[in-house]
Amino acid sequence: MSRHRCCICGTVRNCGKYLDNIFANIKIISKSFSDYTIILYVDASSDNTIAKLQHYQAINPRLTLIIN
């Protein structure tokens, strides 16, 4: 396993229907690093984006949400 660290950052708005696939990709990517963190800036969404992110955050404490 690599000793490298990774920070996955992004912005999120109205993309609830894509988040399951994104989380699956993050899980695959994170296996390449010994340590990683996820920082997402969330703007006001009219779908289930925030609820899905908060659920994922409860499962993966490496996720930090910044909600506008």
BELVENSUL-V61579 format. One record per residue. N is the residue number from 1. PSI is psi in whole degrees, 0 to 359 (999 if undefined). Layout:
N,PSI  N,PSI
//
This chain:
1,144  2,151  3,12  4,153  5,156  6,143  7,118  8,119  9,152  10,171  11,147  12,134  13,126  14,52  15,29  16,322  17,345  18,347  19,325  20,317  21,322  22,316  23,324  24,319  25,319  26,320  27,319  28,312  29,319  30,337  31,343  32,355  33,147  34,335  35,142  36,160  37,155  38,126  39,120  40,131  41,121  42,123  43,166  44,125  45,149  46,10  47,205  48,20  49,307  50,318  51,318  52,318  53,318  54,324  55,315  56,324  57,325  58,330  59,323  60,97  61,357  62,352  63,125  64,126  65,134  66,108  67,124  68,999
//
